[in-house]
Amino acid sequence: MASMRVILPNRGLTAFQARSSSFRCRNMSNLNPSAAKPAAAGSHLSNLEQLLRKQELQAAAASKSQESLQQPVPRGDSVSSSGGGGGVLYRLNLARIWPEMKAAEEMSPKNLNRLQRLLSMTPQYSPRNDLGSRWREYHGSHHWAGLLDPLDENLRREVVRYGELIQAAYQAFHLNPEMPTGSPPGPHHVAVPDRSYKVTKSLYATSSVGLPRWVDELAPGWMTQKSSWIGYVAVCDDQKEIRRMGRRDIVIALRGTTTCLEWAENMRAQLVRPDDYHDGDNSKLTPGHEPKVECGFLSLYKTRGAHVPSLAESVVEEIRRLVELYKGESLSITITGHSLGAALAVLVADDLSISITHNIPPIAVFSFGSPRVGNQAFADRVIARGVNVLRIVNDQDLVTRVPGPPVFGGDHYADVGVELRVNTRMSPYLKPSADMACCHDLEAYLHLVDGYLASNCPFRANAKRSLVKLLNEQRSNVKKLYTSKAKALTLNLQVHEESTLMAGAGPYYRSCPVTSSLPSPSG
């Protein structure tokens, strides 16, 4: 029997060949016109008819709104694209799905199972490999050369883990944002996702600017308070994890902008000299080449509060104490932050590199969505002092491009360190037109890092990070296909988990609802 050929009008495609097994379009559609090869039309057409009938039956059972797809497929060797509503090509509706490469309404079983796994109530974790003698390399001793493109799987795991420590800082702040007005703050509870770390110190940032009275009257008290809890210091306290990492890790995790006064400080973009940085070398620099940083960031870092020390005083004092406490051990200092916290992380690293004079451990910064912090002279000084900085940047995140060049000339801002660049458009789940808030969102960053393979590779198919948090926080920026499928799958998964839990639980647990707001596992 002659091979089957269909002419596609006005689409730039010359032939469509139906295949007998699976039909794919970017792993989402049931069609792949470019994969066609001549074959026997009779058997292919028969299989195509069976596939269409199966999809029609599934659609009819799910919704009565698709009754137009339930008409029988006409048999015959010739197929026309203009034969009214009864042709096979009309039913496939290539004109709708091919030009925009839209996903088919019915996902393939493979993709449906993968989505179900990523929405499962049971977290999926990537293995934690033994870093051993290579820990300095993963901490940036060689500026992560050969580890970023393609992205080393051990480094991916470490980057995501540090990002989750920042998420813990956000969560701890929002659970208790208000500061007492007449006394020092009490202990601040932090639910650290990595239980091998123990929190040793709460950190506070204080603004030096004021707001108009009408802002105080309109905004909640914590939004306009001068001082706010901004992060914590934690130390790895688990011997098994210390052996895996090859050293005891001290972490400083800093959240991003939240209060009105923090936003006001962000807007103070003039460059100023950090004169009180214990830096006697500034006087030897030629005019025009002094290290300078953004005024607002420096203000939040150096200003004391009414009942709390400055961020600079707190972090330097605590790190000195921990370095002395664990003297003789192999130590590392890791500062990690998002947005404003990422900018402050660079200031912290620069300060620690000169403030700790004896037995200083290696210092590394893992920053997410960081704005520019200072000028080129400052960036050069940070690197010259032995600080390793890895900037994780989303190509669509505008925050990473500010402050920009000066309008009327003068000193320019410069980026610090090595860059790992991800891209929202590479995610199969997020819309290419995702808004600015999504492109700067920390969970979106971790989702992109988890799926990143290399600059010239697509999103990795075996990504393990849960989509639950991403869907909860960025539902409007997730592709419609996944939000609709996730809604049905989440309901089914919740019913299954709830029945499983209640079957073996006591009266207390039976009275507690099962929530779908789950912590995201590491990638």
RODO-2510 file (C-alpha; in nm, 4 decimals, decimal comma):
residues 523
     n   res          X          Y          Z
     1     m     0,0000     0,0000     0,0000
     2     a     0,1342     0,3445    -0,0863
     3     s     0,2715     0,5654     0,1903
     4     m     0,0425     0,8298     0,3359
     5     r     0,1298     1,1974     0,2646
     6     v    -0,0639     1,5059     0,3772
     7     i    -0,0021     1,8555     0,2441
     8     l    -0,0145     2,1197     0,5221
     9     p    -0,1225     2,4600     0,3847
    10     n     0,0611     2,7792     0,4899
    11     r     0,2641     2,6118     0,7643
    12     g     0,5976     2,5548     0,5973
    13     l     0,5676     2,1785     0,6515
    14     t     0,5625     1,9488     0,3510
    15     a     0,4561     1,6219     0,5029
    16     f     0,3007     1,4630     0,8047
    17     q     0,3621     1,0983     0,8763
    18     a     0,1637     0,9285     1,1492
    19     r     0,3681     0,6964     1,3650
    20     s     0,2337     0,3875     1,5382
    21     s     0,3772     0,4189     1,8866
    22     s     0,3952     0,7577     2,0581
    23     f     0,3481     1,1092     1,9214
    24     r     0,5523     1,3792     2,0899
    25     c     0,6085     1,7522     2,0566
    26     r     0,8810     1,8705     2,2940
    27     n     0,7951     1,5828     2,5240
    28     m     0,4487     1,7268     2,5803
    29     s     0,2388     1,6814     2,2660
    30     n     0,1242     1,3583     2,1051
    31     l     0,2601     1,4806     1,7698
    32     n     0,6035     1,5064     1,6157
    33     p     0,5754     1,5912     1,2467
    34     s     0,9508     1,6298     1,2048
    35     a     1,0145     1,2662     1,3017
    36     a     0,8103     1,1201     1,0160
    37     k     0,9404     0,8521     0,7799
    38     p     0,7574     0,6772     0,4916
    39     a     0,5759     0,3625     0,6046
    40     a     0,2645     0,1608     0,5376
    41     a    -0,0314     0,3937     0,5649
    42     g    -0,2918     0,1302     0,6466
    43     s    -0,1454     0,0175     0,9774
    44     h    -0,0462     0,3717     1,0794
    45     l    -0,3900     0,5090     1,0069
    46     s    -0,5507     0,2278     1,2015
    47     n    -0,3316     0,2973     1,5053
    48     l    -0,3968     0,6692     1,4705
    49     e    -0,7708     0,6052     1,4722
    50     q    -0,7414     0,3930     1,7859
    51     l    -0,5422     0,6668     1,9609
    52     l    -0,7971     0,9312     1,8698
    53     r    -1,0865     0,7140     1,9845
    54     k    -0,9135     0,6474     2,3160
    55     q    -0,8575     1,0200     2,3719
    56     e    -1,2201     1,0920     2,2791
    57     l    -1,3484     0,8407     2,5323
    58     q    -1,1280     0,9897     2,8048
    59     a    -1,2415     1,3410     2,7188
    60     a    -1,6079     1,2395     2,7157
    61     a    -1,5792     1,0854     3,0604
    62     a    -1,4067     1,3931     3,2001
    63     s    -1,6261     1,6663     3,0547
    64     k    -1,9360     1,7010     2,8385
    65     s    -1,7957     2,0191     2,6884
    66     q    -1,5927     1,8213     2,4355
    67     e    -1,8820     1,6434     2,2673
    68     s    -1,7628     1,7768     1,9311
    69     l    -1,4654     1,5408     1,9529
    70     q    -1,6805     1,2306     1,9914
    71     q    -1,7782     1,1844     1,6256
    72     p    -1,6407     0,8633     1,4652
    73     v    -1,3222     0,8967     1,2641
    74     p    -1,3889     0,8178     0,8940
    75     r    -1,1897     0,5263     0,7475
    76     g    -1,0048     0,5499     0,4184
    77     d    -0,6606     0,5770     0,2634
    78     s    -0,6845     0,9450     0,1689
    79     v    -0,6957     1,2132     0,4358
    80     s    -0,7852     1,5735     0,3586
    81     s    -0,7230     1,8820     0,5673
    82     s    -1,0221     2,0565     0,4155
    83     g    -1,2860     1,7888     0,4416
    84     g    -1,5172     1,9684     0,6809
    85     g    -1,5257     1,8485     1,0426
    86     g    -1,4674     1,4786     0,9767
    87     g    -1,1043     1,4618     0,8607
    88     v    -0,8267     1,3218     1,0791
    89     l    -0,6118     1,6314     1,0284
    90     y    -0,9033     1,8506     1,1372
    91     r    -0,9329     1,6491     1,4557
    92     l    -0,5585     1,6766     1,5240
    93     n    -0,5878     2,0566     1,4777
    94     l    -0,2260     2,1102     1,3799
    95     a    -0,2941     2,4723     1,2944
    96     r    -0,3615     2,5336     1,6635
    97     i    -0,0819     2,3408     1,8320
    98     w     0,2114     2,3405     1,5919
    99     p     0,2981     2,7102     1,5346
   100     e     0,3018     2,7992     1,9072
   101     m     0,4235     2,4520     2,0116
   102     k     0,1478     2,4351     2,2727
   103     a     0,1215     2,1280     2,4933
   104     a    -0,1550     1,8840     2,4170
   105     e    -0,4579     1,8860     2,6458
   106     e    -0,3860     1,5281     2,7483
   107     m    -0,0341     1,4781     2,8855
   108     s     0,1508     1,1595     2,8047
   109     p     0,1525     0,8986     3,0844
   110     k     0,5271     0,9524     3,1313
   111     n     0,4929     1,3268     3,1847
   112     l     0,1827     1,2825     3,3970
   113     n     0,3658     1,0389     3,6239
   114     r     0,6598     1,2788     3,6508
   115     l     0,4307     1,5659     3,7480
   116     q     0,2613     1,3417     4,0025
   117     r     0,6007     1,2535     4,1537
   118     l     0,6973     1,6224     4,1808
   119     l     0,3676     1,6936     4,3599
   120     s     0,3923     1,3902     4,5847
   121     m     0,3601     1,4212     4,9613
   122     t     0,6825     1,2160     4,9882
   123     p     0,9938     1,4301     4,9230
   124     q     1,2503     1,3117     4,6695
   125     y     1,6099     1,3883     4,7621
   126     s     1,9242     1,3902     4,5539
   127     p     2,2055     1,1871     4,7094
   128     r     2,4514     1,3728     4,9301
   129     n     2,7893     1,2643     4,8049
   130     d     3,1017     1,2752     5,0171
   131     l     3,2839     1,6009     4,9406
   132     g     3,5891     1,4860     5,1350
   133     s     3,9167     1,6396     5,0225
   134     r     3,7425     1,8411     4,7450
   135     w     3,5417     2,0591     4,9825
   136     r     3,7650     2,3634     4,9244
   137     e     3,7025     2,3350     4,5512
   138     y     3,3247     2,3326     4,6090
   139     h     3,3719     2,6265     4,8462
   140     g     3,5321     2,8277     4,5652
   141     s     3,9059     2,7911     4,6201
   142     h     3,9536     2,7806     4,2403
   143     h     3,6557     3,0098     4,1726
   144     w     3,4435     2,7055     4,0838
   145     a     3,6390     2,6494     3,7608
   146     g     3,5019     2,3516     3,5677
   147     l     3,2016     2,3109     3,8021
   148     l     2,9496     2,5589     3,6590
   149     d     2,9002     2,4760     3,2908
   150     p     2,8004     2,1961     3,3014
   151     l     2,6852     2,2287     3,6623
   152     d     2,8463     1,9736     3,8919
   153     e     2,5795     1,7685     4,0701
   154     n     2,7477     1,8084     4,4094
   155     l     2,7684     2,1847     4,3663
   156     r     2,4011     2,1947     4,2631
   157     r     2,3075     2,0219     4,5853
   158     e     2,5175     2,2623     4,7934
   159     v     2,3740     2,5711     4,6196
   160     v     2,0151     2,4560     4,6743
   161     r     2,0892     2,3688     5,0372
   162     y     2,2218     2,7187     5,1085
   163     g     1,9174     2,8659     4,9349
   164     e     1,6891     2,6704     5,1655
   165     l     1,8726     2,8109     5,4664
   166     i     1,7717     3,1567     5,3384
   167     q     1,4118     3,0387     5,3047
   168     a     1,4243     2,9455     5,6730
   169     a     1,5223     3,3078     5,7497
   170     y     1,2226     3,4402     5,5530
   171     q     0,9884     3,2006     5,7293
   172     a     1,1238     3,2827     6,0760
   173     f     1,0821     3,6566     6,0154
   174     h     0,7237     3,6329     5,8904
   175     l     0,6228     3,4147     6,1853
   176     n     0,7394     3,6843     6,4262
   177     p     0,8128     4,0145     6,2481
   178     e     0,7528     4,2653     6,5287
   179     m     1,0272     4,3975     6,7530
   180     p     0,9600     4,4971     7,1155
   181     t     0,9662     4,8750     7,1561
   182     g     1,1074     4,9162     7,5060
   183     s     1,3366     4,6196     7,5604
   184     p     1,5834     4,3934     7,3782
   185     p     1,4211     4,1199     7,1655
   186     g     1,3912     3,7670     7,2983
   187     p     1,5095     3,4461     7,1273
   188     h     1,3911     3,4104     6,7676
   189     h     1,2917     3,0571     6,6668
   190     v     1,4292     2,9370     6,3329
   191     a     1,3178     2,6049     6,1808
   192     v     1,6396     2,5198     5,9960
   193     p     1,5603     2,2681     5,7173
   194     d     1,9010     2,1009     5,7498
   195     r     1,8936     1,9551     6,1002
   196     s     2,2696     1,9131     6,1068
   197     y     2,2946     2,2914     6,1638
   198     k     2,2309     2,4563     6,5008
   199     v     2,1412     2,8276     6,5234
   200     t     2,3762     3,0170     6,7535
   201     k     2,2891     3,3850     6,6965
   202     s     2,0055     3,6057     6,5722
   203     l     2,1006     3,9014     6,3530
   204     y     1,9290     4,2411     6,3237
   205     a     1,9554     4,5234     6,0710
   206     t     1,8705     4,8842     6,1556
   207     s     1,7850     5,1682     5,9197
   208     s     1,9187     5,5212     5,9664
   209     v     1,6380     5,6914     5,7703
   210     g     1,2925     5,7980     5,8798
   211     l     0,9527     5,7859     5,7143
   212     p     0,6707     6,0444     5,7002
   213     r     0,4128     6,0245     5,9783
   214     w     0,1369     5,9207     5,7354
   215     v     0,3312     5,6072     5,6424
   216     d     0,3511     5,5087     6,0096
   217     e    -0,0239     5,5514     6,0392
   218     l    -0,1070     5,3437     5,7306
   219     a     0,1427     5,0573     5,7524
   220     p     0,1538     4,7847     6,0186
   221     g     0,3972     4,8483     6,3043
   222     w     0,6593     4,5980     6,1884
   223     m     0,6645     4,7496     5,8387
   224     t     0,7950     5,0825     5,9718
   225     q     1,0118     4,9686     6,2642
   226     k     1,3719     5,0883     6,2625
   227     s     1,5287     4,7524     6,3500
   228     s     1,4210     4,4122     6,2179
   229     w     1,5352     4,0514     6,2484
   230     i     1,7212     3,9784     5,9245
   231     g     1,8918     3,6416     5,9651
   232     y     2,0975     3,4097     6,1785
   233     v     2,4304     3,2402     6,2341
   234     a     2,4321     2,8599     6,2449
   235     v     2,7044     2,5980     6,2780
   236     c     2,7110     2,2378     6,1602
   237     d     2,6866     2,0278     6,4760
   238     d     2,6429     1,6777     6,3319
   239     q     2,9568     1,4641     6,3189
   240     k     2,8343     1,2535     6,0275
   241     e     2,7622     1,5641     5,8195
   242     i     3,0966     1,7173     5,9194
   243     r     3,2732     1,4077     5,7857
   244     r     3,0700     1,4196     5,4643
   245     m     3,1471     1,7885     5,4035
   246     g     3,5115     1,7515     5,5035
   247     r     3,4916     2,0368     5,7580
   248     r     3,2676     2,2111     6,0115
   249     d     3,0682     2,4755     5,8269
   250     i     2,9605     2,8070     5,9836
   251     v     2,6681     2,9647     5,7947
   252     i     2,5336     3,3202     5,7963
   253     a     2,1910     3,3341     5,6260
   254     l     2,0271     3,6689     5,5417
   255     r     1,6774     3,7346     5,4054
   256     g     1,5791     3,9990     5,1502
   257     t     1,3885     4,3279     5,1694
   258     t     1,0649     4,3196     5,3688
   259     t     1,0005     4,6434     5,5635
   260     c     0,9323     4,9939     5,4343
   261     l     1,2558     5,1291     5,5782
   262     e     1,4551     4,8538     5,4095
   263     w     1,2968     4,9535     5,0798
   264     a     1,3844     5,3172     5,1522
   265     e     1,7485     5,2198     5,2150
   266     n     1,7549     5,0282     4,8852
   267     m     1,6784     5,3528     4,7042
   268     r     1,9864     5,5320     4,8465
   269     a     2,2049     5,4349     4,5535
   270     q     2,4882     5,6878     4,5881
   271     l     2,8341     5,5342     4,6312
   272     v     3,0130     5,6089     4,9598
   273     r     3,3455     5,5059     5,1113
   274     p     3,3207     5,2431     5,3874
   275     d     3,5615     5,4439     5,6047
   276     d     3,4922     5,2537     5,9236
   277     y     3,5750     4,9143     5,7726
   278     h     3,9066     4,8909     5,9637
   279     d     4,0765     4,9455     5,6274
   280     g     4,3940     5,1487     5,6632
   281     d     4,4901     5,0898     5,2992
   282     n     4,2297     5,3326     5,1646
   283     s     4,4577     5,6296     5,2289
   284     k     4,7178     5,4849     4,9901
   285     l     4,4758     5,4625     4,6986
   286     t     4,4874     5,7168     4,4191
   287     p     4,1858     5,9511     4,3941
   288     g     3,9029     5,8002     4,1956
   289     h     4,0024     5,4417     4,2813
   290     e     3,8742     5,4132     4,6376
   291     p     3,6465     5,1192     4,7206
   292     k     3,2898     5,2442     4,7503
   293     v     2,9588     5,0744     4,8329
   294     e     2,5928     5,1669     4,8132
   295     c     2,4922     5,4079     5,0890
   296     g     2,1709     5,2263     5,1830
   297     f     2,3320     4,8833     5,2157
   298     l     2,6119     5,0269     5,4311
   299     s     2,3545     5,2017     5,6496
   300     l     2,1679     4,8786     5,7220
   301     y     2,4962     4,7010     5,7919
   302     k     2,6573     4,9560     6,0265
   303     t     2,3665     5,1282     6,2095
   304     r     2,2933     5,0354     6,5706
   305     g     1,9395     4,9949     6,6975
   306     a     1,7877     5,1219     7,0229
   307     h     1,8150     4,7773     7,1846
   308     v     2,0205     4,5751     6,9364
   309     p     2,3788     4,6037     6,8085
   310     s     2,4480     4,6667     6,4428
   311     l     2,4585     4,3768     6,1993
   312     a     2,8331     4,4326     6,1611
   313     e     2,8979     4,4140     6,5360
   314     s     2,6812     4,1061     6,5873
   315     v     2,8198     3,8968     6,3042
   316     v     3,1872     3,9783     6,3681
   317     e     3,1538     3,9068     6,7404
   318     e     2,9769     3,5723     6,6831
   319     i     3,2152     3,4502     6,4142
   320     r     3,5151     3,5353     6,6326
   321     r     3,3582     3,3341     6,9153
   322     l     3,2888     3,0308     6,6966
   323     v     3,6341     3,0347     6,5346
   324     e     3,7904     3,0368     6,8823
   325     l     3,5484     2,7688     7,0074
   326     y     3,6365     2,5269     6,7265
   327     k     4,0042     2,6205     6,7081
   328     g     4,2117     2,3390     6,5619
   329     e     3,9286     2,2004     6,3480
   330     s     3,8895     2,2405     5,9741
   331     l     3,6369     2,5256     5,9391
   332     s     3,4634     2,7210     5,6628
   333     i     3,2531     3,0371     5,6724
   334     t     2,9648     3,0506     5,4231
   335     i     2,7511     3,3641     5,3878
   336     t     2,4340     3,3204     5,1858
   337     g     2,1572     3,5680     5,1074
   338     h     1,8825     3,6661     4,8662
   339     s     1,8212     4,0134     4,7206
   340     l     1,9076     4,2679     4,9943
   341     g     2,0476     3,9785     5,1988
   342     a     2,2797     3,8902     4,9103
   343     a     2,4163     4,2460     4,9039
   344     l     2,4667     4,2430     5,2810
   345     a     2,6378     3,9025     5,2497
   346     v     2,9140     4,0622     5,0409
   347     l     2,9605     4,3382     5,3011
   348     v     2,9763     4,0752     5,5771
   349     a     3,2368     3,8707     5,3873
   350     d     3,4508     4,1763     5,3186
   351     d     3,4339     4,2827     5,6836
   352     l     3,5154     3,9354     5,8195
   353     s     3,8156     3,9040     5,5883
   354     i     3,9857     4,1936     5,7695
   355     s     3,8281     4,1678     6,1172
   356     i     3,9401     3,8105     6,1885
   357     t     4,3167     3,8339     6,2015
   358     h     4,4225     3,4888     6,3262
   359     n     4,3461     3,1487     6,1736
   360     i     4,0779     3,2864     5,9439
   361     p     3,8820     3,0043     5,7738
   362     p     3,8012     3,0139     5,3999
   363     i     3,5136     3,2565     5,3313
   364     a     3,2609     3,2036     5,0522
   365     v     2,9425     3,3855     4,9486
   366     f     2,6500     3,2139     4,7744
   367     s     2,4189     3,4946     4,6628
   368     f     2,0787     3,4709     4,4910
   369     g     1,9354     3,7630     4,2914
   370     s     2,1860     4,0128     4,4288
   371     p     2,1873     4,3777     4,3275
   372     r     2,5242     4,5384     4,2675
   373     v     2,6943     4,6351     4,5922
   374     g     2,9857     4,8655     4,5082
   375     n     3,2242     4,9928     4,2454
   376     q     3,4993     4,8024     4,0629
   377     a     3,7604     4,8960     4,3237
   378     f     3,5415     4,7410     4,5947
   379     a     3,4840     4,4255     4,3852
   380     d     3,8584     4,3914     4,3301
   381     r     3,9269     4,4368     4,7023
   382     v     3,6804     4,1628     4,8009
   383     i     3,8477     3,9104     4,5695
   384     a     4,1979     4,0259     4,6678
   385     r     4,1154     3,9518     5,0312
   386     g     4,0514     3,5881     4,9445
   387     v     3,6709     3,5949     4,9523
   388     n     3,5067     3,3628     4,6966
   389     v     3,1721     3,4857     4,5629
   390     l     2,9273     3,2790     4,3556
   391     r     2,6428     3,4907     4,2179
   392     i     2,3365     3,2917     4,1092
   393     v     2,1625     3,5155     3,8550
   394     n     1,8347     3,4722     3,6680
   395     d     1,8708     3,6221     3,3214
   396     q     1,5207     3,7763     3,3521
   397     d     1,5754     3,9201     3,7032
   398     l     1,5994     4,2992     3,6786
   399     v     1,7224     4,3342     4,0381
   400     t     2,0591     4,1855     3,9372
   401     r     2,1120     4,4757     3,6934
   402     v     2,0736     4,7598     3,9448
   403     p     2,2054     5,0045     4,0402
   404     g     2,2861     5,0802     3,6780
   405     p     2,5340     5,3238     3,5209
   406     p     2,5283     5,6785     3,6638
   407     v     2,3095     5,9204     3,4711
   408     f     2,5496     6,2144     3,4910
   409     g     2,8782     6,0284     3,4847
   410     g     3,0941     5,9319     3,7798
   411     d     3,1825     5,6011     3,9382
   412     h     3,0142     5,2842     3,8098
   413     y     2,8769     4,9868     4,0014
   414     a     3,0367     4,6488     3,9278
   415     d     2,9469     4,2848     3,9890
   416     v     3,1495     4,0815     4,2371
   417     g     3,2701     3,7257     4,1842
   418     v     3,1789     3,4359     3,9557
   419     e     2,8368     3,3993     3,7945
   420     l     2,6025     3,1021     3,7572
   421     r     2,3354     3,2219     3,5140
   422     v     1,9973     3,0495     3,4898
   423     n     1,6976     3,1389     3,2760
   424     t     1,3240     3,1356     3,3494
   425     r     1,2512     3,0468     2,9868
   426     m     1,4379     2,7167     3,0257
   427     s     1,1848     2,5860     3,2764
   428     p     0,9132     2,3676     3,1192
   429     y     0,6779     2,4699     3,4013
   430     l     0,7093     2,8503     3,4156
   431     k     0,5618     3,0816     3,1529
   432     p     0,8230     3,2504     2,9295
   433     s     0,6442     3,5767     3,0134
   434     a     0,6733     3,5268     3,3925
   435     d     0,6503     3,8596     3,5744
   436     m     0,9317     4,0423     3,7525
   437     a     0,8310     3,9153     4,0976
   438     c     0,8523     3,5536     3,9793
   439     c     1,1899     3,6065     3,8145
   440     h     1,3258     3,7414     4,1455
   441     d     1,1507     3,4876     4,3700
   442     l     1,3872     3,2669     4,5718
   443     e     1,1856     2,9477     4,5186
   444     a     1,1894     3,0126     4,1431
   445     y     1,5690     3,0477     4,1677
   446     l     1,6018     2,7117     4,3442
   447     h     1,3676     2,5516     4,0901
   448     l     1,5869     2,6792     3,8048
   449     v     1,9124     2,5706     3,9704
   450     d     1,7664     2,2254     4,0350
   451     g     1,6862     2,1866     3,6644
   452     y     2,0019     2,3477     3,5254
   453     l     2,2447     2,1220     3,3385
   454     a     2,4492     2,3558     3,1208
   455     s     2,4102     2,6770     2,9228
   456     n     2,3434     2,4827     2,6010
   457     c     2,1211     2,2101     2,7501
   458     p     1,7469     2,1991     2,8264
   459     f     1,5978     2,1645     3,1736
   460     r     1,7073     1,8295     3,3164
   461     a     1,4385     1,5624     3,3008
   462     n     1,5337     1,4044     3,6347
   463     a     1,4966     1,7215     3,8443
   464     k     1,3782     1,6253     4,1910
   465     r     1,2688     1,9484     4,3556
   466     s     0,9026     1,9544     4,4578
   467     l     0,6730     2,1862     4,2603
   468     v     0,4314     2,2372     4,5518
   469     k     0,5930     2,5535     4,6878
   470     l     0,6422     2,6974     4,3386
   471     l     0,2746     2,6393     4,2560
   472     n     0,1608     2,7915     4,5850
   473     e     0,3702     3,1055     4,5446
   474     q     0,3774     3,1552     4,1655
   475     r     0,0578     2,9925     4,0370
   476     s    -0,0173     3,2784     3,7972
   477     n     0,3279     3,2318     3,6400
   478     v     0,3061     2,8546     3,5982
   479     k     0,1837     2,7266     3,2614
   480     k    -0,1889     2,6602     3,2571
   481     l    -0,1447     2,2964     3,1614
   482     y     0,0424     2,2271     3,4850
   483     t    -0,1831     2,4298     3,7125
   484     s    -0,4908     2,2432     3,5872
   485     k    -0,3213     1,9036     3,6060
   486     a    -0,1651     1,9852     3,9439
   487     k    -0,5028     2,0799     4,0872
   488     a    -0,6504     1,7415     3,9984
   489     l    -0,3390     1,5491     4,1017
   490     t    -0,3048     1,7370     4,4308
   491     l    -0,6639     1,6590     4,5215
   492     n    -0,6122     1,2919     4,4424
   493     l    -0,2812     1,2794     4,6291
   494     q    -0,4282     1,4581     4,9297
   495     v    -0,7224     1,2182     4,9480
   496     h    -0,4852     0,9209     4,9200
   497     e    -0,2447     1,0519     5,1837
   498     e    -0,5278     1,1537     5,4151
   499     s    -0,6859     0,8089     5,3982
   500     t    -0,3468     0,6427     5,4534
   501     l    -0,2683     0,8676     5,7498
   502     m    -0,6071     0,8266     5,9146
   503     a    -0,6074     0,4517     5,8704
   504     g    -0,3106     0,4126     6,1033
   505     a    -0,3378     0,7248     6,3168
   506     g    -0,4921     0,7937     6,6517
   507     p    -0,7827     1,0289     6,7327
   508     y    -0,5539     1,3343     6,7529
   509     y    -0,4204     1,2971     6,3996
   510     r    -0,7644     1,2202     6,2608
   511     s    -0,8773     1,5628     6,3801
   512     c    -0,5893     1,7400     6,1993
   513     p    -0,6337     1,8302     5,8317
   514     v    -0,3648     1,7261     5,5866
   515     t    -0,2033     2,0263     5,4219
   516     s    -0,0444     2,0408     5,0802
   517     s     0,1970     2,3182     5,1845
   518     l     0,5062     2,1025     5,2078
   519     p     0,8698     2,1946     5,2492
   520     s     1,0591     2,1644     4,9224
   521     p     1,3305     1,8979     4,9190
   522     s     1,6826     1,9705     4,8110
   523     g     1,7713     1,9148     4,4467
***
